[in-house]
Amino acid sequence: MPSIRRPWPVSRRDTDAVQGNSSSSPESIEMTSDDKTGATTTANPVEAEKDLKKFKKLHQWDFNLESSKRDAIENAVKSHDVEAEVQIDQELEENSPYPEVASAVRNVDEDVPANTVRAWVLGLLFTTIGSALNMLFSLRNPQITITSIVAQLVSYPVGVAWAKFMPTRQFNTFGLRWSLNPGPFNMKEHTLITIMANISFGVGPAYSTDTIEALLGFYKINLGWGFNLLFTLATQMIGFGLAGMFRRFLVYPAAMIWPFILPNCVLFYTLHGKRTDIAETGVWNISRYRWFVYVLCGAFVWYWFPGFIWQGLSIFAFVTWIKPNSPVINQVFGGTSGLSLIPITFDWTYVTAYIYSPLIPPWHAIANTLIGLFVFIILSALGIHYTGAWYSEYLPMSDSNSYDNTGSTYDVHKILTPDFRLDLAAYQNYSPLFLSTTFALCYGISFATIVALIFHTFLFHRYEIWYRAKASRSQEDDIHMKLMKRYKEAPDWWFGGFFLIMFGVGMGVTLGYETGLTWWAFIIAILISAAWFIPIGMVQAITNIQIGLNVFTEFLIGYMLPGRPIAMMCFKTFGYITMYQGLIYTQDLKLGHYMKVPPRTLFWAQGIACAWGSVVQISVLQWAFGAIKNICDQHQSGRFSCPNGRVFFNASIIWGLIGPQRIFSPGSIYANLQWYWLIGAILPIVFYTLAKRFPASPARYLSAPVMLGALNYIPPATPLIYLSWGMVGFIFNKLIRTYRKGWWLKYNYITSAALDSGLALSTIIIFFALLLPQVNPPSWWGNNVVSTTMVSQRSMKIYFDFLNNG
């Protein structure tokens, strides 16, 4: 009999070929498996058809499943083509159905140790150094964040050197055999080190430290070491328990691809492989390692130009250079506080700011984001700003500051009593709060996002969630789930117990110190994180778009406990960061899943690294406030002005004291933004109806949570960032993926990792060599032209004088 045909066209890195012959009996077909053992398996056509029907139903609204594969499954099931059904079922088990995963993650498991002394020592070493530096320099303006990709890069040569020079002698401690040098430095050890670094400092210092900075530096309230440490531990680690309990929804399913970690996976293979990867690029065949080195070096050298030598390359708003004092030109084309309708930047920090590398998310996520940006930010802002609604003609088009009725930055000290309470008479005599056009829109969009998440999840994912809730680890397998079943799973009760312990710590901190947060408000904060954990996690796992709960928690606590700014900060931290940090744990669980790190080892690595990182950060924070003179002062000599704490302090006054009822309730300036709750409910229903009515059209890819939630960083993010991100994403994830798919499969993610790595290394050197010792950039036109435009003048004095006199 001839070989079973391949049901869809694939590249050599998509799935491995599976040859099979039909037997004389219709009950079974003998298939040749391409697994590590090379054993033949017997596929049951009845089971294959059953599996495909279940797969088809679970992945009905899978945005990342290619249409050719979806159609092949549909045709095979509809026509009862036994050979095709068995073939497809076999291929779905032997590799990921997603080309991006198949190209980035190998479908084998190396038999090497992960739980080694070397991995733990290096992991805790990088956790200590990264946590300490990020905490210290977050107190400074400008600040720098050392990300986990730096730890991934630097730990590799350190691990290789360890393997070369450390003794290989074996020890026996209470029957446990171990060695300082178990052999060559391997990928599982490297993965464990990177995960420990990422969970402890990868996205900067703990969010709770912003609250502590605000208390110590601005409220002048010191609740003590105990509060600072326990508050940080609770806010950082309650989400750990949620992440483990929700693994069946966000880690085990193949559809939860978590695009953000795919460049990390490719980088692991590239560093440890250093060989020519076989791929049909259609252009050239250079090894990933060499390509990574070339791009990294290029990115490192290039950033010296926009980062220091020619800063005009960062915001190349040449139209505003021609007419620097034109308000309309600056509003429409400005890159700092304008709409940047000609978005040009030569700075990778701008392209990747807030929303990360555009080479990572799938094209449908990028397209949804650009649609949302055009409709809900650009068109809406233009309509509001030039009709004079919300007094917007007297305010910037786009920035994250708050203003009074003279157009000056809102001075919160004018409405405070000596004990930091709202002086209502002073507030009435001073001014209501005014926001820039896009800042006000941001709150409405955030309201819509919260509702859209619930409706979208119910309409598109309800069957999938119900199935996975019942199936747990017994759900349908892809190759990575099959390989992970050889390891003992970290049981749910470990995570559940961890959650209960940290929940108790959080409740104790809330009630044992003068936070102003009630016990029931604390429970509501945790329930908010738990309720939105799966919807937000699914969106992020599918699209790489992060959605926050920060605005929603600020809004809610302002109504629940008005006039309590410290309670507002604590509620926001528990309600938002529990979910946010939990999804970082989840993302790293998926990274461990892809790299085949034993789950129990990963459990202890994540928990210990986060706890130790919290101790280090609080230790550095306490030392800084005791040792650095005039810390948090605006003009502190070393620039340790606490920029994050200052923002948090102002936000606590605005939302904790003035409160949302004076900003969004009926009769207030921004009351109409409450209609966005309804918009958030209607959009998913409209998109679901269109997808059902036109299942083969682009309408099936419309996603309300992405369209709305991706915009939650505007401001301080600018349209320039989003538009340049979208253009680069279109080139790589639409044009190149469509017309040069072989190149894309081999080089796309390693290109992203190389660009990010080169930028990170260049940024660190520029910061420590030039910015920290306060070396000024060269004074010439390429650097000075940026400051001549109206949108770049932070005081906006010319801008307001023109408007007020005009």
Secondary structure, DSSP 8 states (H G I E B T S, - for coil): ------SS---TTT-----EEE-SSTT-EEEE--SSS--EEEE-HHHHHHHHHHHHHHTTT-TTS-HHHHHHHHHHHHHT-HHHHHHHHHHHHHS-SSHHHHHHS-S-------S-HHHHHHHHHHHHHHHHHHHHHHTSSS-----HHHHHHHHHHHHHHHHHHS---EEEETTEEEES--SS--HHHHHHHHHHHHHHHTTSS-THHHHHHHIIIII----HHHHHHHHHHHHHHHHHHHHHHTHHHHTSSTT---GGGHHHHHHHHHHHH-S------SS----HHHHHHHHHHHHHHHTHIIIII-GGGTS--HHHHHSTT-HHHHHHH-SSSS--SS-----HHHHHTTT--TTSS-HHHHHHHHHHIIIIIIIHHHHHHTTTGGGGGGS-SS-S-EE-TTSSB--GGGGB-TTS-B-HHHHHHH---EE-HHHHHHHHHHHHHHHHHHHHHHHHHHHHHHHHHHHGGGS---HHHHHHTTS----HHHHHHHHHHHHHHHHHHHHHTT----HHHHHHHHHHHHHHHHHHHHHHHHH------HHHHHHHHHHHSTT-HHHHHHHHIIIIIHHHHHHHHHHHHHHHHHHT--HHHHHHHHHHHHHHHHHHHHHHHHHHHHHSTTTT-TT-TT----HHHHHHHHHIIIIIII-GGGTTSTTSTTGGGGGHHHHHHHHHHHHHHHHHHSTTSGGGG--HHHHHHTTTTTTTS-HHHHHHHHHHHHIIIIIIHHH-HHHHHHHHHHHHHHHHHHHHHHHHHHIIIIITTT-----SHHHHGGGGSGGG-TT-HHHHHHHHH-
